[in-house]
Amino acid sequence: MIRTDIDFLEYVEKINERHPDFFQKEKHSPKSIILQQNKRYHHLYIIKKGITKCYLSDENGKDFIQEFLSEGMEFGELEVFSGNLSYCSIEAINHVEVYKISYIHYTALLDSDPIFNKLVIRSMAKKIGYKAPRHSFQQSYSIEANLIKIKELCPNFENIFSKNDISNYLGITLRSLNRALKNIS
């Protein structure tokens, strides 16, 4: 449920020691928007500490949370490869620290550092590989079954995430979430 990539983070920290001019560190407080949907950016981010939510907002203002990202997860990388505006918004759930790297330095690392390149490809493959089974499970099983699975993956999820975030993650109404939580308690 909360995605991490510690191998990637550790490697980024090693690169940061060798090339301190490549990365900037930023801190974000809870509820701050780090990346906003449909905007152009010239940097991408790797989470050093904290939890973020990655979500899409539709034309009616309804949010759908794609995933929760934490240590070692990068965001903004798809826009590097596609040249498009940002696909999603990224918002801090708690206090978040990130490494911010320009597209220029990121692509230079992809071209010159085969280990970095492989870790990026592996990270992107894991992101893609995670989404299809999650969405399939979410569509095929009851809300209660989804909540039980979330509880298995993150036993204290109710202390970390708001009910609104959980309902947006499951693609259900807050009312349906409350009813299902009552049924499984």
C-alpha positions in Angstrom: 0.0 0.0 0.0 2.8 2.5 0.9 5.3 2.1 -1.9 9.1 2.3 -1.1 12.3 1.6 -3.0 15.1 1.7 -0.4 17.7 0.4 -2.9 17.1 3.4 -5.2 17.2 5.8 -2.3 20.5 4.4 -1.0 22.0 4.7 -4.5 20.7 8.3 -4.9 22.4 9.2 -1.6 25.7 7.8 -2.9 25.3 9.9 -6.0 24.5 12.9 -3.9 27.8 12.4 -2.1 29.8 12.4 -5.4 27.7 15.1 -7.1 26.2 17.4 -4.4 25.4 19.9 -7.1 22.9 17.5 -8.8 20.4 17.4 -6.0 18.6 19.9 -3.9 16.9 18.9 -0.7 13.5 20.2 0.0 11.1 19.8 3.0 7.3 19.9 2.7 4.8 20.1 5.4 1.6 18.0 5.6 -1.0 18.8 2.9 1.4 20.8 0.8 1.3 20.1 -2.9 4.7 19.1 -4.2 3.6 18.5 -7.8 0.4 19.7 -9.3 -1.6 17.9 -12.1 -1.4 19.5 -15.5 1.6 21.8 -14.9 5.0 21.8 -16.5 8.0 21.0 -14.3 11.7 20.9 -15.0 12.6 18.7 -12.0 11.7 15.4 -10.6 11.7 14.2 -7.0 12.9 11.2 -5.0 11.4 10.8 -1.5 14.0 10.8 1.3 11.5 10.6 4.2 7.8 10.8 4.6 4.6 9.7 2.8 2.9 11.3 -0.1 -0.2 10.6 -2.1 -0.3 10.5 -5.9 -3.7 11.4 -7.2 -5.7 12.4 -10.3 -8.5 15.0 -10.1 -11.3 14.8 -12.6 -13.2 17.8 -14.1 -15.8 17.5 -11.2 -13.1 17.9 -8.5 -13.3 14.2 -7.5 -9.9 12.7 -6.6 -8.6 9.2 -7.3 -5.5 8.2 -5.3 -3.3 6.0 -7.5 -0.8 5.2 -4.8 0.9 6.3 -1.6 4.7 6.9 -2.1 7.4 6.9 0.5 11.2 6.5 0.9 13.0 6.0 -2.4 10.0 6.4 -4.7 10.4 9.0 -7.5 7.8 11.1 -9.1 7.8 13.4 -12.1 9.9 10.9 -14.1 7.2 10.1 -16.6 7.1 13.7 -17.6 10.9 13.6 -18.3 10.4 10.8 -20.9 7.1 12.1 -22.4 7.6 15.8 -22.3 4.0 16.2 -21.1 2.5 18.2 -18.3 2.3 16.4 -15.0 -0.2 13.6 -15.0 -1.0 13.6 -11.3 -0.7 15.8 -8.2 1.6 14.8 -5.4 0.7 15.9 -1.9 2.5 15.4 1.4 0.6 13.3 4.0 3.1 14.0 6.7 6.4 15.9 6.9 8.2 14.9 3.7 11.8 15.4 2.6 12.7 15.0 -1.1 15.7 15.1 -3.3 14.9 17.4 -6.3 16.9 16.9 -9.5 16.7 18.8 -12.7 15.7 17.0 -15.9 19.2 17.8 -17.3 21.1 16.1 -14.4 18.6 13.2 -14.4 19.0 12.4 -18.1 22.8 12.9 -17.7 22.7 10.2 -15.0 20.6 7.9 -17.1 23.1 8.3 -19.9 26.3 7.9 -17.9 25.4 5.7 -14.9 24.2 2.2 -15.8 23.4 1.3 -12.2 21.2 4.4 -11.9 19.6 3.6 -15.3 18.7 0.0 -14.2 17.3 1.2 -10.9 15.1 3.7 -12.7 13.8 1.1 -15.1 13.2 -1.4 -12.3 11.4 1.3 -10.3 9.1 2.2 -13.3 8.5 -1.5 -14.0 7.5 -2.0 -10.3 5.1 0.9 -10.5 3.4 -0.5 -13.6 3.4 -4.0 -12.2 1.8 -2.8 -9.0 -1.1 -0.9 -10.5 -2.8 -3.6 -12.6 -3.2 -6.2 -9.8 -4.3 -3.6 -7.3 -7.0 -2.2 -9.6 -8.1 -5.7 -10.5 -8.4 -6.8 -6.9 -10.2 -3.5 -6.1 -12.8 -4.1 -8.8 -13.2 -7.9 -8.2 -13.7 -7.9 -4.4 -15.9 -6.2 -1.9 -15.0 -3.0 -0.1 -14.6 -5.1 3.1 -12.2 -7.4 1.4 -10.2 -4.4 0.1 -10.1 -2.9 3.6 -8.9 -6.3 5.1 -6.1 -6.3 2.5 -5.2 -2.7 3.3 -5.1 -3.6 7.0 -2.8 -6.6 6.2 -0.4 -4.3 4.3 -0.6 -1.4 6.7 -2.0 -2.4 10.1 -2.2 1.2 11.4 -3.6 2.7 8.2 -6.4 4.5 10.0 -3.8 6.5 12.0 -1.8 7.5 8.9 -4.5 8.3 6.3 -7.7 10.2 6.5 -11.0 8.4 5.8 -11.3 10.7 2.7 -7.9 9.5 1.4 -8.9 5.8 2.0 -12.2 6.3 0.1 -10.4 8.0 -2.7 -7.8 5.2 -2.8 -10.6 2.6 -3.1 -12.7 4.7 -5.5 -15.7 4.7 -3.2 -17.8 7.2 -1.3 -17.0 8.2 2.3 -20.4 6.8 3.3 -19.6 3.4 1.7 -16.2 3.4 3.5 -17.8 4.1 6.9 -20.4 1.3 6.4 -17.7 -1.2 5.4 -15.4 -0.2 8.4 -18.4 -0.8 10.7 -19.0 -4.2 9.1 -15.4 -5.4 9.6 -14.9 -4.1 13.2 
